[in-house]
Amino acid sequence: MAKDSHQRAAEYHNLAAHAHESAMTHHGKEDHLTGHELSRQAMEYAAKAYEYSKDAHKESGAFAKKKNKKK
């Protein structure tokens, strides 16, 4: 399951990066309304990526503890 969380976190990090780049392009073209919306979307993706990263970290820690107990 940790692999799934890591994958989801990576997907949202990539989506956030793309939205940030798109927002920067729109702001540069003085299309501030679209740039603002893309910035908001990027922040939402970044927040989701953070949550999935926290979950993945917890799951990885639990997996490592379980693995060490078997030794």
All heavy atoms as TSV, in Angstrom:
chain	resi	resn	atom	element	x	y	z
A	1	MET	N	N	0.820	-1.199	0.000
A	1	MET	CA	C	0.000	0.000	0.000
A	1	MET	C	C	0.867	1.268	0.000
A	1	MET	O	O	0.471	2.267	-0.561
A	1	MET	CB	C	-0.942	-0.015	1.182
A	1	MET	CG	C	-1.939	1.132	1.077
A	1	MET	SD	S	-3.174	1.287	2.349
A	1	MET	CE	C	-4.141	-0.155	2.158
A	2	ALA	N	N	2.035	1.212	0.619
A	2	ALA	CA	C	2.897	2.389	0.653
A	2	ALA	C	C	3.295	2.809	-0.757
A	2	ALA	O	O	3.398	3.992	-1.049
A	2	ALA	CB	C	4.133	2.116	1.489
A	3	LYS	N	N	3.480	1.824	-1.618
A	3	LYS	CA	C	3.851	2.138	-2.994
A	3	LYS	C	C	2.767	2.973	-3.667
A	3	LYS	O	O	3.059	3.913	-4.393
A	3	LYS	CB	C	4.096	0.844	-3.772
A	3	LYS	CG	C	4.600	1.064	-5.169
A	3	LYS	CD	C	4.889	-0.248	-5.860
A	3	LYS	CE	C	5.391	-0.016	-7.250
A	3	LYS	NZ	N	5.661	-1.254	-7.962
A	4	ASP	N	N	1.502	2.637	-3.385
A	4	ASP	CA	C	0.387	3.386	-3.951
A	4	ASP	C	C	0.398	4.831	-3.445
A	4	ASP	O	O	0.192	5.756	-4.220
A	4	ASP	CB	C	-0.939	2.711	-3.595
A	4	ASP	CG	C	-2.120	3.389	-4.272
A	4	ASP	OD1	O	-2.036	3.633	-5.494
A	4	ASP	OD2	O	-3.110	3.666	-3.585
A	5	SER	N	N	0.646	5.035	-2.167
A	5	SER	CA	C	0.702	6.390	-1.609
A	5	SER	C	C	1.849	7.179	-2.219
A	5	SER	O	O	1.711	8.360	-2.526
A	5	SER	CB	C	0.856	6.346	-0.089
A	5	SER	OG	O	-0.297	5.802	0.504
A	6	HIS	N	N	2.988	6.536	-2.362
A	6	HIS	CA	C	4.132	7.207	-2.977
A	6	HIS	C	C	3.814	7.611	-4.417
A	6	HIS	O	O	4.158	8.710	-4.852
A	6	HIS	CB	C	5.375	6.300	-2.961
A	6	HIS	CG	C	6.007	6.169	-1.628
A	6	HIS	ND1	N	6.798	7.146	-1.082
A	6	HIS	CD2	C	5.963	5.168	-0.722
A	6	HIS	CE1	C	7.220	6.758	0.094
A	6	HIS	NE2	N	6.724	5.553	0.347
A	7	GLN	N	N	3.156	6.720	-5.149
A	7	GLN	CA	C	2.793	7.000	-6.539
A	7	GLN	C	C	1.821	8.171	-6.618
A	7	GLN	O	O	1.982	9.071	-7.441
A	7	GLN	CB	C	2.172	5.754	-7.195
A	7	GLN	CG	C	1.794	5.946	-8.640
A	7	GLN	CD	C	2.976	6.218	-9.543
A	7	GLN	OE1	O	4.067	5.702	-9.328
A	7	GLN	NE2	N	2.783	7.052	-10.545
A	8	ARG	N	N	0.806	8.181	-5.748
A	8	ARG	CA	C	-0.177	9.266	-5.747
A	8	ARG	C	C	0.492	10.588	-5.391
A	8	ARG	O	O	0.199	11.614	-5.998
A	8	ARG	CB	C	-1.299	8.969	-4.749
A	8	ARG	CG	C	-2.142	7.782	-5.128
A	8	ARG	CD	C	-3.067	8.126	-6.222
A	8	ARG	NE	N	-4.402	8.215	-5.646
A	8	ARG	CZ	C	-5.419	8.683	-6.312
A	8	ARG	NH1	N	-5.271	9.096	-7.529
A	8	ARG	NH2	N	-6.587	8.729	-5.772
A	9	ALA	N	N	1.380	10.567	-4.418
A	9	ALA	CA	C	2.100	11.785	-4.027
A	9	ALA	C	C	2.904	12.314	-5.206
A	9	ALA	O	O	2.894	13.517	-5.498
A	9	ALA	CB	C	3.009	11.516	-2.835
A	10	ALA	N	N	3.600	11.422	-5.905
A	10	ALA	CA	C	4.400	11.833	-7.060
A	10	ALA	C	C	3.519	12.435	-8.156
A	10	ALA	O	O	3.885	13.448	-8.768
A	10	ALA	CB	C	5.185	10.640	-7.609
A	11	GLU	N	N	2.358	11.839	-8.389
A	11	GLU	CA	C	1.443	12.356	-9.408
A	11	GLU	C	C	0.990	13.777	-9.061
A	11	GLU	O	O	0.974	14.659	-9.922
A	11	GLU	CB	C	0.228	11.441	-9.542
A	11	GLU	CG	C	0.535	10.113	-10.197
A	11	GLU	CD	C	-0.622	9.135	-10.117
A	11	GLU	OE1	O	-1.723	9.503	-9.643
A	11	GLU	OE2	O	-0.422	7.978	-10.512
A	12	TYR	N	N	0.628	13.999	-7.797
A	12	TYR	CA	C	0.173	15.334	-7.397
A	12	TYR	C	C	1.318	16.354	-7.399
A	12	TYR	O	O	1.113	17.510	-7.724
A	12	TYR	CB	C	-0.536	15.299	-6.045
A	12	TYR	CG	C	-1.974	14.883	-6.177
A	12	TYR	CD1	C	-2.411	13.639	-5.753
A	12	TYR	CD2	C	-2.911	15.734	-6.761
A	12	TYR	CE1	C	-3.729	13.255	-5.891
A	12	TYR	CE2	C	-4.228	15.359	-6.914
A	12	TYR	CZ	C	-4.638	14.116	-6.479
A	12	TYR	OH	O	-5.947	13.737	-6.629
A	13	HIS	N	N	2.530	15.916	-7.064
A	13	HIS	CA	C	3.676	16.828	-7.157
A	13	HIS	C	C	3.880	17.259	-8.612
A	13	HIS	O	O	4.137	18.438	-8.884
A	13	HIS	CB	C	4.953	16.165	-6.620
A	13	HIS	CG	C	5.065	16.174	-5.141
A	13	HIS	ND1	N	5.226	17.327	-4.406
A	13	HIS	CD2	C	5.055	15.166	-4.242
A	13	HIS	CE1	C	5.300	17.029	-3.133
A	13	HIS	NE2	N	5.195	15.722	-3.000
A	14	ASN	N	N	3.750	16.320	-9.537
A	14	ASN	CA	C	3.899	16.648	-10.957
A	14	ASN	C	C	2.782	17.570	-11.440
A	14	ASN	O	O	3.027	18.519	-12.194
A	14	ASN	CB	C	3.931	15.377	-11.809
A	14	ASN	CG	C	5.223	14.616	-11.658
A	14	ASN	OD1	O	6.260	15.185	-11.316
A	14	ASN	ND2	N	5.179	13.325	-11.898
A	15	LEU	N	N	1.548	17.302	-11.009
A	15	LEU	CA	C	0.430	18.170	-11.388
A	15	LEU	C	C	0.635	19.585	-10.847
A	15	LEU	O	O	0.373	20.571	-11.547
A	15	LEU	CB	C	-0.894	17.606	-10.859
A	15	LEU	CG	C	-1.436	16.379	-11.585
A	15	LEU	CD1	C	-2.590	15.765	-10.794
A	15	LEU	CD2	C	-1.889	16.745	-12.991
A	16	ALA	N	N	1.094	19.685	-9.609
A	16	ALA	CA	C	1.335	21.003	-9.014
A	16	ALA	C	C	2.415	21.751	-9.783
A	16	ALA	O	O	2.272	22.943	-10.083
A	16	ALA	CB	C	1.733	20.857	-7.546
A	17	ALA	N	N	3.489	21.065	-10.123
A	17	ALA	CA	C	4.576	21.707	-10.867
A	17	ALA	C	C	4.078	22.212	-12.223
A	17	ALA	O	O	4.398	23.334	-12.630
A	17	ALA	CB	C	5.731	20.726	-11.059
A	18	HIS	N	N	3.294	21.397	-12.904
A	18	HIS	CA	C	2.760	21.804	-14.210
A	18	HIS	C	C	1.835	23.014	-14.071
A	18	HIS	O	O	1.912	23.959	-14.864
A	18	HIS	CB	C	2.009	20.642	-14.854
A	18	HIS	CG	C	1.397	20.989	-16.169
A	18	HIS	ND1	N	2.149	21.207	-17.306
A	18	HIS	CD2	C	0.110	21.191	-16.522
A	18	HIS	CE1	C	1.337	21.532	-18.299
A	18	HIS	NE2	N	0.092	21.525	-17.850
A	19	ALA	N	N	0.976	23.004	-13.054
A	19	ALA	CA	C	0.057	24.131	-12.849
A	19	ALA	C	C	0.826	25.397	-12.494
A	19	ALA	O	O	0.479	26.489	-12.953
A	19	ALA	CB	C	-0.958	23.796	-11.761
A	20	HIS	N	N	1.893	25.265	-11.701
A	20	HIS	CA	C	2.719	26.436	-11.366
A	20	HIS	C	C	3.369	27.013	-12.630
A	20	HIS	O	O	3.404	28.237	-12.810
A	20	HIS	CB	C	3.806	26.072	-10.348
A	20	HIS	CG	C	3.335	26.048	-8.941
A	20	HIS	ND1	N	2.885	27.166	-8.278
A	20	HIS	CD2	C	3.241	25.028	-8.057
A	20	HIS	CE1	C	2.545	26.837	-7.050
A	20	HIS	NE2	N	2.749	25.537	-6.889
A	21	GLU	N	N	3.889	26.135	-13.477
A	21	GLU	CA	C	4.512	26.604	-14.720
A	21	GLU	C	C	3.490	27.288	-15.621
A	21	GLU	O	O	3.776	28.331	-16.217
A	21	GLU	CB	C	5.165	25.437	-15.455
A	21	GLU	CG	C	6.438	24.949	-14.808
A	21	GLU	CD	C	7.072	23.797	-15.561
A	21	GLU	OE1	O	6.849	23.677	-16.781
A	21	GLU	OE2	O	7.787	23.015	-14.920
A	22	SER	N	N	2.305	26.698	-15.723
A	22	SER	CA	C	1.253	27.305	-16.543
A	22	SER	C	C	0.824	28.649	-15.987
A	22	SER	O	O	0.620	29.612	-16.742
A	22	SER	CB	C	0.037	26.377	-16.612
A	22	SER	OG	O	0.370	25.176	-17.254
A	23	ALA	N	N	0.701	28.733	-14.673
A	23	ALA	CA	C	0.323	30.007	-14.036
A	23	ALA	C	C	1.370	31.073	-14.320
A	23	ALA	O	O	1.035	32.221	-14.641
A	23	ALA	CB	C	0.157	29.815	-12.526
A	24	MET	N	N	2.643	30.699	-14.231
A	24	MET	CA	C	3.730	31.638	-14.489
A	24	MET	C	C	3.643	32.159	-15.931
A	24	MET	O	O	3.796	33.360	-16.172
A	24	MET	CB	C	5.083	30.962	-14.266
A	24	MET	CG	C	6.279	31.876	-14.451
A	24	MET	SD	S	7.845	31.023	-14.157
A	24	MET	CE	C	7.846	29.852	-15.521
A	25	THR	N	N	3.365	31.279	-16.867
A	25	THR	CA	C	3.242	31.674	-18.272
A	25	THR	C	C	2.085	32.646	-18.461
A	25	THR	O	O	2.230	33.675	-19.125
A	25	THR	CB	C	3.041	30.435	-19.161
A	25	THR	OG1	O	4.165	29.567	-19.002
A	25	THR	CG2	C	2.885	30.813	-20.613
A	26	HIS	N	N	0.945	32.351	-17.850
A	26	HIS	CA	C	-0.224	33.225	-17.987
A	26	HIS	C	C	0.004	34.580	-17.323
A	26	HIS	O	O	-0.406	35.609	-17.857
A	26	HIS	CB	C	-1.478	32.552	-17.436
A	26	HIS	CG	C	-2.030	31.513	-18.345
A	26	HIS	ND1	N	-2.840	31.824	-19.421
A	26	HIS	CD2	C	-1.870	30.169	-18.367
A	26	HIS	CE1	C	-3.161	30.711	-20.054
A	26	HIS	NE2	N	-2.588	29.688	-19.437
A	27	HIS	N	N	0.676	34.574	-16.168
A	27	HIS	CA	C	0.983	35.849	-15.508
A	27	HIS	C	C	1.917	36.681	-16.385
A	27	HIS	O	O	1.766	37.896	-16.483
A	27	HIS	CB	C	1.613	35.627	-14.129
A	27	HIS	CG	C	0.622	35.340	-13.056
A	27	HIS	ND1	N	-0.337	36.231	-12.654
A	27	HIS	CD2	C	0.453	34.233	-12.283
A	27	HIS	CE1	C	-1.059	35.705	-11.689
A	27	HIS	NE2	N	-0.608	34.482	-11.450
A	28	GLY	N	N	2.865	36.008	-17.032
A	28	GLY	CA	C	3.807	36.694	-17.908
A	28	GLY	C	C	3.134	37.320	-19.120
A	28	GLY	O	O	3.618	38.303	-19.672
A	29	LYS	N	N	2.013	36.746	-19.529
A	29	LYS	CA	C	1.263	37.273	-20.669
A	29	LYS	C	C	0.164	38.239	-20.212
A	29	LYS	O	O	-0.703	38.605	-20.977
A	29	LYS	CB	C	0.636	36.121	-21.465
A	29	LYS	CG	C	1.663	35.245	-22.148
A	29	LYS	CD	C	0.991	34.110	-22.888
A	29	LYS	CE	C	2.031	33.241	-23.566
A	29	LYS	NZ	N	1.406	32.098	-24.245
A	30	GLU	N	N	0.217	38.607	-18.945
A	30	GLU	CA	C	-0.742	39.508	-18.315
A	30	GLU	C	C	-2.169	38.968	-18.357
A	30	GLU	O	O	-3.129	39.717	-18.357
A	30	GLU	CB	C	-0.639	40.917	-18.888
A	30	GLU	CG	C	0.728	41.530	-18.619
A	30	GLU	CD	C	0.784	43.007	-18.895
A	30	GLU	OE1	O	-0.259	43.664	-18.945
A	30	GLU	OE2	O	1.900	43.496	-19.049
A	31	ASP	N	N	-2.283	37.643	-18.364
A	31	ASP	CA	C	-3.577	36.980	-18.257
A	31	ASP	C	C	-3.724	36.584	-16.791
A	31	ASP	O	O	-3.646	35.421	-16.411
A	31	ASP	CB	C	-3.618	35.750	-19.168
A	31	ASP	CG	C	-4.980	35.090	-19.220
A	31	ASP	OD1	O	-5.900	35.575	-18.535
A	31	ASP	OD2	O	-5.110	34.084	-19.936
A	32	HIS	N	N	-3.897	37.577	-15.927
A	32	HIS	CA	C	-3.840	37.362	-14.489
A	32	HIS	C	C	-4.981	36.512	-13.950
A	32	HIS	O	O	-4.800	35.776	-12.992
A	32	HIS	CB	C	-3.774	38.703	-13.743
A	32	HIS	CG	C	-2.529	39.464	-14.062
A	32	HIS	ND1	N	-1.292	39.056	-13.636
A	32	HIS	CD2	C	-2.338	40.584	-14.785
A	32	HIS	CE1	C	-0.376	39.905	-14.073
A	32	HIS	NE2	N	-0.986	40.837	-14.778
A	33	LEU	N	N	-6.150	36.607	-14.549
A	33	LEU	CA	C	-7.282	35.811	-14.075
A	33	LEU	C	C	-6.982	34.322	-14.227
A	33	LEU	O	O	-7.135	33.553	-13.273
A	33	LEU	CB	C	-8.543	36.188	-14.870
A	33	LEU	CG	C	-9.833	36.321	-14.092
A	33	LEU	CD1	C	-9.657	37.148	-12.833
A	33	LEU	CD2	C	-10.913	36.903	-14.964
A	34	THR	N	N	-6.540	33.927	-15.397
A	34	THR	CA	C	-6.201	32.526	-15.630
A	34	THR	C	C	-4.994	32.136	-14.792
A	34	THR	O	O	-4.955	31.055	-14.212
A	34	THR	CB	C	-5.915	32.267	-17.122
A	34	THR	OG1	O	-7.064	32.651	-17.875
A	34	THR	CG2	C	-5.617	30.815	-17.383
A	35	GLY	N	N	-4.015	33.018	-14.703
A	35	GLY	CA	C	-2.835	32.745	-13.886
A	35	GLY	C	C	-3.207	32.536	-12.436
A	35	GLY	O	O	-2.685	31.637	-11.767
A	36	HIS	N	N	-4.129	33.350	-11.935
A	36	HIS	CA	C	-4.568	33.220	-10.544
A	36	HIS	C	C	-5.271	31.882	-10.327
A	36	HIS	O	O	-5.034	31.202	-9.319
A	36	HIS	CB	C	-5.503	34.380	-10.169
A	36	HIS	CG	C	-6.026	34.289	-8.784
A	36	HIS	ND1	N	-5.232	34.512	-7.687
A	36	HIS	CD2	C	-7.253	33.965	-8.316
A	36	HIS	CE1	C	-5.960	34.330	-6.594
A	36	HIS	NE2	N	-7.190	34.009	-6.956
A	37	GLU	N	N	-6.129	31.494	-11.240
A	37	GLU	CA	C	-6.843	30.223	-11.123
A	37	GLU	C	C	-5.861	29.053	-11.154
A	37	GLU	O	O	-5.986	28.108	-10.381
A	37	GLU	CB	C	-7.870	30.081	-12.250
A	37	GLU	CG	C	-8.605	28.757	-12.259
A	37	GLU	CD	C	-9.437	28.487	-11.022
A	37	GLU	OE1	O	-9.804	29.430	-10.304
A	37	GLU	OE2	O	-9.722	27.298	-10.773
A	38	LEU	N	N	-4.886	29.113	-12.035
A	38	LEU	CA	C	-3.885	28.042	-12.108
A	38	LEU	C	C	-3.029	27.999	-10.845
A	38	LEU	O	O	-2.635	26.925	-10.386
A	38	LEU	CB	C	-3.015	28.206	-13.353
A	38	LEU	CG	C	-3.719	27.878	-14.665
A	38	LEU	CD1	C	-2.893	28.365	-15.850
A	38	LEU	CD2	C	-3.990	26.388	-14.777
A	39	SER	N	N	-2.747	29.161	-10.275
A	39	SER	CA	C	-1.992	29.207	-9.018
A	39	SER	C	C	-2.789	28.540	-7.900
A	39	SER	O	O	-2.243	27.786	-7.089
A	39	SER	CB	C	-1.670	30.649	-8.629
A	39	SER	OG	O	-0.778	31.218	-9.534
A	40	ARG	N	N	-4.085	28.820	-7.845
A	40	ARG	CA	C	-4.947	28.203	-6.837
A	40	ARG	C	C	-4.976	26.681	-7.012
A	40	ARG	O	O	-4.843	25.924	-6.058
A	40	ARG	CB	C	-6.371	28.758	-6.938
A	40	ARG	CG	C	-7.302	28.233	-5.842
A	40	ARG	CD	C	-8.771	28.447	-6.172
A	40	ARG	NE	N	-9.174	27.895	-7.460
A	40	ARG	CZ	C	-9.368	26.586	-7.695
A	40	ARG	NH1	N	-9.165	25.706	-6.748
A	40	ARG	NH2	N	-9.751	26.164	-8.874
A	41	GLN	N	N	-5.097	26.256	-8.263
A	41	GLN	CA	C	-5.111	24.829	-8.562
A	41	GLN	C	C	-3.782	24.182	-8.170
A	41	GLN	O	O	-3.753	23.086	-7.602
A	41	GLN	CB	C	-5.385	24.607	-10.051
A	41	GLN	CG	C	-5.549	23.158	-10.426
A	41	GLN	CD	C	-5.818	23.006	-11.907
A	41	GLN	OE1	O	-5.095	23.563	-12.727
A	41	GLN	NE2	N	-6.850	22.262	-12.246
A	42	ALA	N	N	-2.690	24.869	-8.447
A	42	ALA	CA	C	-1.370	24.349	-8.091
A	42	ALA	C	C	-1.251	24.171	-6.578
A	42	ALA	O	O	-0.702	23.167	-6.105
A	42	ALA	CB	C	-0.275	25.283	-8.603
A	43	MET	N	N	-1.773	25.127	-5.830
A	43	MET	CA	C	-1.720	25.020	-4.376
A	43	MET	C	C	-2.568	23.843	-3.880
A	43	MET	O	O	-2.183	23.147	-2.939
A	43	MET	CB	C	-2.171	26.328	-3.730
A	43	MET	CG	C	-1.193	27.465	-3.931
A	43	MET	SD	S	0.463	27.110	-3.314
A	43	MET	CE	C	0.140	26.969	-1.572
A	44	GLU	N	N	-3.700	23.607	-4.505
A	44	GLU	CA	C	-4.536	22.460	-4.126
A	44	GLU	C	C	-3.795	21.152	-4.402
A	44	GLU	O	O	-3.798	20.235	-3.571
A	44	GLU	CB	C	-5.855	22.476	-4.892
A	44	GLU	CG	C	-6.816	23.534	-4.431
A	44	GLU	CD	C	-8.094	23.554	-5.246
A	44	GLU	OE1	O	-8.340	22.624	-6.036
A	44	GLU	OE2	O	-8.856	24.526	-5.079
A	45	TYR	N	N	-3.156	21.058	-5.568
A	45	TYR	CA	C	-2.385	19.860	-5.896
A	45	TYR	C	C	-1.227	19.681	-4.927
A	45	TYR	O	O	-0.924	18.565	-4.500
A	45	TYR	CB	C	-1.842	19.925	-7.329
A	45	TYR	CG	C	-2.881	19.765	-8.409
A	45	TYR	CD1	C	-2.731	20.413	-9.628
A	45	TYR	CD2	C	-4.002	18.960	-8.250
A	45	TYR	CE1	C	-3.672	20.276	-10.639
A	45	TYR	CE2	C	-4.944	18.815	-9.255
A	45	TYR	CZ	C	-4.768	19.464	-10.447
A	45	TYR	OH	O	-5.687	19.314	-11.439
A	46	ALA	N	N	-0.558	20.767	-4.589
A	46	ALA	CA	C	0.567	20.689	-3.657
A	46	ALA	C	C	0.093	20.209	-2.291
A	46	ALA	O	O	0.772	19.407	-1.640
A	46	ALA	CB	C	1.267	22.043	-3.554
A	47	ALA	N	N	-1.065	20.680	-1.846
A	47	ALA	CA	C	-1.605	20.248	-0.562
A	47	ALA	C	C	-1.939	18.754	-0.586
A	47	ALA	O	O	-1.649	18.022	0.374
A	47	ALA	CB	C	-2.841	21.067	-0.202
A	48	LYS	N	N	-2.521	18.286	-1.690
A	48	LYS	CA	C	-2.831	16.858	-1.806
A	48	LYS	C	C	-1.535	16.040	-1.847
A	48	LYS	O	O	-1.460	14.970	-1.232
A	48	LYS	CB	C	-3.656	16.580	-3.059
A	48	LYS	CG	C	-5.093	16.995	-2.934
A	48	LYS	CD	C	-5.879	16.634	-4.177
A	48	LYS	CE	C	-7.324	17.069	-4.061
A	48	LYS	NZ	N	-8.094	16.719	-5.265
A	49	ALA	N	N	-0.546	16.525	-2.573
A	49	ALA	CA	C	0.736	15.826	-2.644
A	49	ALA	C	C	1.353	15.715	-1.248
A	49	ALA	O	O	1.886	14.667	-0.878
A	49	ALA	CB	C	1.694	16.557	-3.587
A	50	TYR	N	N	1.253	16.788	-0.471
A	50	TYR	CA	C	1.783	16.780	0.898
A	50	TYR	C	C	1.069	15.736	1.741
A	50	TYR	O	O	1.714	14.970	2.477
A	50	TYR	CB	C	1.640	18.175	1.504
A	50	TYR	CG	C	2.030	18.252	2.952
A	50	TYR	CD1	C	3.365	18.152	3.343
A	50	TYR	CD2	C	1.069	18.403	3.937
A	50	TYR	CE1	C	3.719	18.205	4.673
A	50	TYR	CE2	C	1.414	18.469	5.269
A	50	TYR	CZ	C	2.744	18.370	5.638
A	50	TYR	OH	O	3.087	18.417	6.957
A	51	GLU	N	N	-0.252	15.672	1.651
A	51	GLU	CA	C	-1.014	14.701	2.433
A	51	GLU	C	C	-0.650	13.270	2.032
A	51	GLU	O	O	-0.457	12.411	2.896
A	51	GLU	CB	C	-2.521	14.935	2.277
A	51	GLU	CG	C	-3.006	16.200	2.939
A	51	GLU	CD	C	-2.712	16.264	4.421
A	51	GLU	OE1	O	-2.854	15.234	5.122
A	51	GLU	OE2	O	-2.323	17.348	4.886
A	52	TYR	N	N	-0.551	13.003	0.735
A	52	TYR	CA	C	-0.165	11.665	0.289
A	52	TYR	C	C	1.266	11.338	0.708
A	52	TYR	O	O	1.579	10.205	1.054
A	52	TYR	CB	C	-0.318	11.508	-1.229
A	52	TYR	CG	C	-1.721	11.184	-1.650
A	52	TYR	CD1	C	-2.504	12.117	-2.320
A	52	TYR	CD2	C	-2.287	9.946	-1.387
A	52	TYR	CE1	C	-3.801	11.834	-2.707
A	52	TYR	CE2	C	-3.587	9.640	-1.770
A	52	TYR	CZ	C	-4.331	10.587	-2.425
A	52	TYR	OH	O	-5.626	10.292	-2.812
A	53	SER	N	N	2.142	12.337	0.700
A	53	SER	CA	C	3.522	12.123	1.140
A	53	SER	C	C	3.567	11.758	2.620
A	53	SER	O	O	4.321	10.870	3.021
A	53	SER	CB	C	4.376	13.376	0.891
A	53	SER	OG	O	4.515	13.618	-0.483
A	54	LYS	N	N	2.760	12.449	3.434
A	54	LYS	CA	C	2.701	12.115	4.866
A	54	LYS	C	C	2.199	10.689	5.066
A	54	LYS	O	O	2.761	9.939	5.867
A	54	LYS	CB	C	1.783	13.087	5.615
A	54	LYS	CG	C	2.385	14.425	5.876
A	54	LYS	CD	C	1.612	15.272	6.883
A	54	LYS	CE	C	0.136	15.090	6.890
A	54	LYS	NZ	N	-0.576	16.008	7.786
A	55	ASP	N	N	1.156	10.317	4.329
A	55	ASP	CA	C	0.624	8.960	4.433
A	55	ASP	C	C	1.668	7.929	4.019
A	55	ASP	O	O	1.844	6.903	4.684
A	55	ASP	CB	C	-0.623	8.796	3.563
A	55	ASP	CG	C	-1.814	9.575	4.081
A	55	ASP	OD1	O	-1.791	10.010	5.253
A	55	ASP	OD2	O	-2.778	9.749	3.301
A	56	ALA	N	N	2.342	8.198	2.918
A	56	ALA	CA	C	3.364	7.273	2.431
A	56	ALA	C	C	4.495	7.133	3.444
A	56	ALA	O	O	5.000	6.028	3.680
A	56	ALA	CB	C	3.919	7.756	1.087
A	57	HIS	N	N	4.862	8.232	4.074
A	57	HIS	CA	C	5.930	8.196	5.079
A	57	HIS	C	C	5.508	7.342	6.276
A	57	HIS	O	O	6.280	6.514	6.763
A	57	HIS	CB	C	6.264	9.621	5.531
A	57	HIS	CG	C	7.357	9.679	6.533
A	57	HIS	ND1	N	8.669	9.436	6.222
A	57	HIS	CD2	C	7.327	9.957	7.860
A	57	HIS	CE1	C	9.401	9.547	7.307
A	57	HIS	NE2	N	8.607	9.868	8.317
A	58	LYS	N	N	4.272	7.512	6.736
A	58	LYS	CA	C	3.762	6.704	7.854
A	58	LYS	C	C	3.738	5.231	7.486
A	58	LYS	O	O	4.146	4.375	8.271
A	58	LYS	CB	C	2.354	7.151	8.234
A	58	LYS	CG	C	2.286	8.452	8.971
A	58	LYS	CD	C	0.840	8.807	9.270
A	58	LYS	CE	C	0.704	10.214	9.791
A	58	LYS	NZ	N	-0.712	10.597	9.954
A	59	GLU	N	N	3.255	4.932	6.282
A	59	GLU	CA	C	3.175	3.539	5.844
A	59	GLU	C	C	4.557	2.921	5.695
A	59	GLU	O	O	4.754	1.762	6.047
A	59	GLU	CB	C	2.402	3.437	4.537
A	59	GLU	CG	C	0.929	3.736	4.687
A	59	GLU	CD	C	0.200	3.815	3.361
A	59	GLU	OE1	O	0.796	3.492	2.319
A	59	GLU	OE2	O	-0.978	4.205	3.373
A	60	SER	N	N	5.508	3.697	5.207
A	60	SER	CA	C	6.872	3.194	5.058
A	60	SER	C	C	7.483	2.898	6.425
A	60	SER	O	O	8.168	1.897	6.601
A	60	SER	CB	C	7.745	4.208	4.322
A	60	SER	OG	O	7.329	4.342	2.993
A	61	GLY	N	N	7.220	3.778	7.386
A	61	GLY	CA	C	7.726	3.558	8.740
A	61	GLY	C	C	7.133	2.314	9.365
A	61	GLY	O	O	7.839	1.525	10.012
A	62	ALA	N	N	5.834	2.117	9.178
A	62	ALA	CA	C	5.170	0.927	9.710
A	62	ALA	C	C	5.713	-0.327	9.048
A	62	ALA	O	O	5.943	-1.345	9.708
A	62	ALA	CB	C	3.665	1.029	9.504
A	63	PHE	N	N	5.952	-0.266	7.757
A	63	PHE	CA	C	6.504	-1.403	7.024
A	63	PHE	C	C	7.903	-1.726	7.521
A	63	PHE	O	O	8.252	-2.888	7.735
A	63	PHE	CB	C	6.532	-1.109	5.519
A	63	PHE	CG	C	7.153	-2.199	4.703
A	63	PHE	CD1	C	6.456	-3.367	4.435
A	63	PHE	CD2	C	8.446	-2.078	4.207
A	63	PHE	CE1	C	7.024	-4.390	3.689
A	63	PHE	CE2	C	9.017	-3.088	3.465
A	63	PHE	CZ	C	8.311	-4.246	3.203
A	64	ALA	N	N	8.723	-0.703	7.742
A	64	ALA	CA	C	10.094	-0.906	8.216
A	64	ALA	C	C	10.098	-1.521	9.614
A	64	ALA	O	O	10.897	-2.419	9.896
A	64	ALA	CB	C	10.855	0.405	8.209
A	65	LYS	N	N	9.212	-1.054	10.481
A	65	LYS	CA	C	9.134	-1.626	11.831
A	65	LYS	C	C	8.740	-3.090	11.774
A	65	LYS	O	O	9.306	-3.932	12.470
A	65	LYS	CB	C	8.122	-0.852	12.670
A	65	LYS	CG	C	8.614	0.480	13.147
A	65	LYS	CD	C	7.558	1.166	13.991
A	65	LYS	CE	C	8.011	2.553	14.394
A	65	LYS	NZ	N	6.988	3.249	15.193
A	66	LYS	N	N	7.752	-3.408	10.928
A	66	LYS	CA	C	7.293	-4.782	10.803
A	66	LYS	C	C	8.412	-5.662	10.255
A	66	LYS	O	O	8.626	-6.763	10.704
A	66	LYS	CB	C	6.072	-4.831	9.858
A	66	LYS	CG	C	5.352	-6.157	9.888
A	66	LYS	CD	C	4.227	-6.238	8.877
A	66	LYS	CE	C	3.147	-5.220	9.167
A	66	LYS	NZ	N	2.003	-5.355	8.231
A	67	LYS	N	N	9.148	-5.133	9.293
A	67	LYS	CA	C	10.236	-5.896	8.671
A	67	LYS	C	C	11.352	-6.153	9.684
A	67	LYS	O	O	11.913	-7.232	9.740
A	67	LYS	CB	C	10.784	-5.130	7.464
A	67	LYS	CG	C	11.793	-5.881	6.658
A	67	LYS	CD	C	12.209	-5.100	5.430
A	67	LYS	CE	C	13.267	-5.844	4.650
A	67	LYS	NZ	N	13.706	-5.076	3.495
A	68	ASN	N	N	11.684	-5.146	10.510
A	68	ASN	CA	C	12.737	-5.298	11.506
A	68	ASN	C	C	12.343	-6.280	12.602
A	68	ASN	O	O	13.205	-6.950	13.166
A	68	ASN	CB	C	13.091	-3.941	12.113
A	68	ASN	CG	C	13.881	-3.081	11.152
A	68	ASN	OD1	O	14.541	-3.582	10.253
A	68	ASN	ND2	N	13.795	-1.776	11.318
A	69	LYS	N	N	11.067	-6.375	12.935
A	69	LYS	CA	C	10.611	-7.319	13.959
A	69	LYS	C	C	10.763	-8.757	13.499
A	69	LYS	O	O	10.958	-9.658	14.305
A	69	LYS	CB	C	9.156	-7.044	14.331
A	69	LYS	CG	C	8.990	-5.835	15.206
A	69	LYS	CD	C	7.544	-5.676	15.619
A	69	LYS	CE	C	7.396	-4.458	16.528
A	69	LYS	NZ	N	5.996	-4.298	16.970
A	70	LYS	N	N	10.675	-8.993	12.191
A	70	LYS	CA	C	10.785	-10.351	11.644
A	70	LYS	C	C	12.220	-10.861	11.715
A	70	LYS	O	O	12.441	-12.053	11.686
A	70	LYS	CB	C	10.276	-10.392	10.209
A	70	LYS	CG	C	8.778	-10.246	10.104
A	70	LYS	CD	C	8.333	-10.374	8.663
A	70	LYS	CE	C	6.824	-10.246	8.565
A	70	LYS	NZ	N	6.375	-10.359	7.172
A	71	LYS	N	N	13.182	-9.949	11.798
A	71	LYS	CA	C	14.602	-10.378	11.800
A	71	LYS	C	C	14.998	-11.020	13.078
A	71	LYS	O	O	14.673	-10.992	14.103
A	71	LYS	CB	C	15.519	-9.167	11.526
A	71	LYS	CG	C	15.456	-8.740	10.094
A	71	LYS	CD	C	16.445	-7.626	9.864
A	71	LYS	CE	C	16.422	-7.214	8.418
A	71	LYS	NZ	N	17.351	-6.163	8.131
